Amino acid sequence: MDAFFAAVEQRNHPEYRGKPVVVGGSPDSRGVVSTCSYEARKFGIHSAMPTKQAYKLCPQAIFVHDHHFSDYKEVSEQIREIFYDYTDLVEPLSLDEAFLDVTVNRKNNPSATRIAEEIRARIKEKTQLTASAGVSYNKFIAKIASDVHKPDGITVVPPAEAADFVAQLPIRKFWGVGEVTEKKMRSLGIHTGADLRKFELYQLIEWFGKSGPYFYNAARGIDDRPVENSRVRKSIGREITLARDIVDRIEVERILREIAGDIEKTMARYQALASTVTLKVKFHDFQCVTRSISLDHPIHRATDMVSFVDGLV
């Protein structure tokens, strides 16, 4: 889906249409942007940005900080119903995004491209919202392709064109490439998929450990992961106990960055994405507070995790 939360708000509030809409924390809080409309993106606003900064960039924007999560979930369920009309092989990534394997489908339609176009048309008719799609022979390429012609577009990458498609990708587009990994890759002269493809498997393992085989295969357009419709729900996290009580916010933020960095590495090993960020804090009196935020798009970078967590502190 395209700018999902913001698009739902614009649909439900006609007066918001054509105007910059920001869904997230209040501008006078330490919250962050969950998502924003394409009109807002023209001002440089993006997900995970502090809402105070978003307000400075576009004070005339409509800030929606009272999330209507039930509305978003209702639309998500309507979209899923359409998916299941075609196949049971549906692997959700978030409320508005999923992988579908339509190799064998209920419509007996041999064209994945035509199915994608049908689904997009049905979503628009049912929800009055636009959706973008990526069509290819594996999950890695299909996911990246889905972002190429947003909003309201479709990108098809057949096997014969995959090598060229991956070659031109900025390295940051690869799953598992966060800020730290990107910096290391750039120091090695790796800026694109074509650069990554120049190296042998043993070199990538030496530099990136368990992620080496993934980078080696991804650079060649190889991704053998199946679409899983019955995944066990998993979470990835880390808890630490401090040697002393702390009250300094700068120190707290340093610790959060360290924790997020560890989580990013674990997510890269599993090629996982996060659709919910949770913060749990235990105080000196053993009182425990837990806060969560559901995201309209999956993330995997430590910097994004910290941005969303900062809005929960």
C-alpha positions in Angstrom: 0.0 0.0 0.0 1.1 3.6 -0.6 1.7 5.8 2.5 -0.9 3.5 4.2 -1.8 5.2 7.5 -1.8 8.7 5.9 -3.8 7.5 2.9 -6.5 6.0 5.2 -6.7 9.4 7.0 -7.1 11.2 3.7 -9.7 8.8 2.6 -11.7 9.2 5.9 -11.2 13.0 5.9 -11.8 14.5 2.5 -10.6 17.8 3.7 -7.1 16.3 4.1 -6.8 15.2 0.5 -4.1 17.0 -1.5 -2.6 18.3 1.7 0.5 17.2 3.6 -0.5 14.7 6.3 1.8 13.4 9.0 0.8 10.4 11.2 2.8 10.0 14.3 3.6 11.8 17.5 2.4 15.3 18.3 4.7 18.2 17.1 5.1 19.3 20.7 6.2 15.9 21.9 9.3 13.7 21.5 7.4 11.5 19.1 8.4 10.4 15.6 6.7 10.2 12.2 5.1 6.9 11.6 4.2 7.7 8.0 3.3 10.7 5.9 1.5 11.5 2.7 3.3 12.0 -0.6 2.4 15.7 -0.3 4.4 15.8 3.0 7.3 13.9 1.5 7.9 16.8 -1.0 9.0 18.9 2.0 11.6 16.3 3.0 9.5 14.6 5.7 10.0 10.8 6.1 9.2 8.0 8.5 11.2 7.8 11.8 11.8 11.6 11.6 11.2 13.5 14.9 7.8 15.2 14.6 9.3 18.4 15.8 11.7 18.4 12.8 8.7 17.5 10.5 6.9 20.5 11.9 9.8 22.8 11.1 9.9 21.5 7.6 6.2 21.9 7.0 4.3 23.7 9.8 1.2 23.8 7.6 1.0 20.0 7.6 -1.9 18.2 9.2 -0.5 16.2 12.1 -2.5 13.2 13.1 -1.2 12.0 16.5 -4.4 10.3 17.7 -3.8 7.1 15.7 -6.9 5.4 14.4 -5.4 1.9 14.5 -8.8 0.2 14.3 -9.4 1.9 11.0 -6.0 0.8 9.7 -6.5 -2.8 10.8 -10.0 -2.9 9.2 -8.6 -1.9 5.9 -5.7 -4.4 6.3 -8.2 -7.2 6.8 -10.1 -6.1 3.7 -6.9 -6.3 1.7 -6.0 -9.7 3.0 -9.4 -11.1 2.0 -8.6 -10.1 -1.6 -5.2 -11.8 -1.4 -6.8 -15.0 -0.2 -9.1 -15.0 -3.2 -6.1 -15.9 -5.2 -3.9 -18.0 -3.0 -3.3 -19.4 0.5 0.4 -18.6 0.1 0.2 -15.2 1.7 3.1 -14.0 4.0 2.3 -10.7 5.7 5.1 -8.3 6.4 3.1 -5.6 8.1 -0.5 -4.3 8.1 -0.2 -3.2 4.5 2.4 -5.4 2.9 2.7 -9.1 2.0 4.3 -11.6 -0.2 2.1 -13.8 -2.4 3.1 -16.9 -4.3 0.7 -17.2 -7.2 2.5 -19.9 -9.2 -0.6 -22.0 -8.6 -3.7 -19.8 -7.9 -7.4 -20.1 -7.6 -8.1 -18.1 -10.8 -6.0 -20.5 -12.9 -4.3 -17.4 -14.3 -0.8 -18.1 -15.6 0.3 -14.5 -15.5 1.5 -13.1 -12.1 1.6 -9.6 -13.7 -2.1 -9.8 -14.6 -3.0 -11.1 -11.1 -1.1 -8.2 -9.6 -3.0 -5.7 -11.7 -6.3 -7.4 -10.8 -5.4 -7.2 -7.1 -4.4 -3.6 -7.3 -7.7 -2.7 -9.1 -9.8 -4.6 -6.5 -8.0 -3.0 -3.6 -8.7 0.5 -5.1 -12.4 -0.4 -5.7 -12.8 -1.9 -2.2 -10.9 0.6 -0.1 -10.5 3.7 -2.4 -6.7 3.4 -1.7 -3.9 2.8 -4.1 -1.4 -0.1 -4.0 1.9 -0.7 -5.6 3.3 -4.1 -6.6 6.5 -5.8 -7.4 6.4 -9.0 -9.5 9.4 -11.3 -9.8 10.6 -14.8 -9.3 11.8 -14.4 -5.7 11.0 -12.4 -2.6 14.1 -10.3 -2.5 13.6 -8.8 -6.0 9.8 -8.6 -5.7 10.1 -6.6 -2.5 12.5 -4.0 -3.9 10.6 -3.8 -7.2 7.4 -2.9 -5.3 9.0 0.4 -4.2 10.2 1.4 -7.7 7.1 3.0 -9.1 5.3 4.1 -5.9 2.6 5.4 -5.7 0.0 3.4 -7.6 2.5 1.5 -9.8 3.8 -1.9 -10.7 7.3 -3.1 -11.5 7.9 -6.4 -13.2 11.4 -7.9 -13.1 11.6 -11.1 -15.2 14.6 -13.5 -14.6 16.4 -12.3 -17.7 16.5 -8.7 -16.4 17.3 -9.5 -12.7 21.0 -9.2 -13.0 20.8 -5.7 -14.4 18.1 -4.8 -11.9 20.2 -5.9 -8.9 23.4 -4.4 -10.3 22.1 -0.8 -10.3 20.7 -1.0 -6.8 22.3 1.2 -4.1 23.7 -1.1 -1.5 21.5 0.3 1.2 18.5 -1.2 -0.6 19.7 -4.7 0.4 18.1 -6.3 3.5 20.6 -6.3 6.4 22.5 -3.3 5.2 22.2 -0.7 8.0 24.3 2.3 8.8 27.3 0.3 10.1 27.3 -2.3 7.3 26.9 0.4 4.7 29.8 2.3 6.0 32.0 -0.8 6.0 30.9 -1.7 2.5 31.6 1.8 1.2 35.1 1.5 2.7 35.6 -1.6 0.6 34.4 0.2 -2.5 31.0 -1.5 -2.5 28.3 1.1 -3.5 26.0 -0.9 -5.7 24.9 -4.5 -6.4 27.4 -4.6 -9.2 30.2 -3.7 -6.8 29.0 -6.4 -4.4 29.0 -9.0 -7.2 32.7 -8.6 -7.8 33.7 -10.4 -4.6 34.0 -14.1 -3.9 32.0 -15.8 -1.3 34.9 -16.4 1.0 35.7 -12.7 1.0 32.2 -11.7 1.9 32.1 -14.3 4.7 35.5 -12.9 6.0 34.1 -9.4 6.1 30.5 -10.0 7.0 30.4 -13.4 8.7 27.1 -15.2 8.6 25.6 -12.5 6.4 28.2 -13.2 3.7 26.3 -16.0 1.8 23.2 -13.9 1.8 25.0 -10.9 0.3 26.7 -13.2 -2.2 23.4 -14.7 -3.4 21.4 -11.4 -3.3 24.0 -9.7 -5.5 23.3 -12.4 -8.1 19.5 -12.2 -7.7 19.3 -15.5 -5.8 16.8 -15.9 -3.0 15.4 -19.4 -2.3 13.2 -18.5 0.7 9.6 -19.7 0.1 6.5 -17.7 0.8 5.4 -19.0 4.2 1.7 -18.7 5.1 2.0 -20.3 8.5 5.0 -18.7 10.1 5.4 -19.0 13.8 5.2 -15.5 15.2 8.7 -14.4 16.3 10.3 -11.5 18.1 13.9 -10.4 18.3 15.1 -8.4 21.2 17.7 -7.8 23.8 17.6 -6.9 27.5 20.5 -5.7 29.6 20.8 -5.0 33.3 22.8 -1.9 34.2 25.4 -2.0 36.9 24.0 1.3 38.3 21.0 3.4 38.0 21.2 6.1 35.3 19.2 9.3 34.8 21.2 11.0 32.1 19.3 11.0 28.8 22.4 11.0 26.7 23.6 7.8 28.4 20.2 6.2 27.9 20.3 7.0 24.2 23.8 5.6 23.9 22.6 2.3 25.5 19.6 2.2 23.2 21.8 2.6 20.1 24.0 -0.2 21.3 21.0 -2.5 21.9 19.4 -1.6 18.5 22.7 -2.3 16.8 22.8 -5.8 18.3 19.2 -6.4 17.2 19.9 -5.2 13.7 22.7 -7.8 13.4 20.4 -10.6 14.6 17.7 -9.5 12.2 20.2 -9.5 9.3 21.1 -13.1 10.0 17.5 -14.1 9.9 16.7 -11.7 7.0 13.9 -10.4 9.3 11.9 -7.2 9.3 10.1 -5.6 12.2 6.6 -4.2 12.2 6.4 -3.4 15.9 8.9 -1.8 18.2 8.6 -2.4 21.9 10.5 -0.7 24.8 10.6 -2.2 28.3 12.1 -0.3 31.2 12.5 -1.5 34.8 13.1 1.1 37.4 15.1 1.0 40.7 11.9 0.1 42.6 11.4 -2.8 40.2 8.4 -1.1 38.6 8.2 -2.2 34.9 6.8 -0.1 32.1 6.3 -1.5 28.5 5.4 0.6 25.5 5.0 -0.4 21.9 4.4 1.2 18.5 3.1 -0.5 15.4 4.6 0.6 12.2 2.9 1.0 8.8 6.0 -0.4 7.1 8.7 -2.9 8.2 12.1 -1.7 9.3 15.4 -3.4 10.0 17.9 -0.6 10.6 19.1 0.3 14.1 18.8 4.0 13.4 15.1 3.6 12.6 14.5 1.5 15.7 16.1 4.1 17.9 14.0 6.9 16.3 10.8 5.1 17.1 11.9 4.1 20.6 12.9 7.7 21.3 9.3 8.6 20.7 8.3 6.1 23.4 10.7 7.3 26.1 
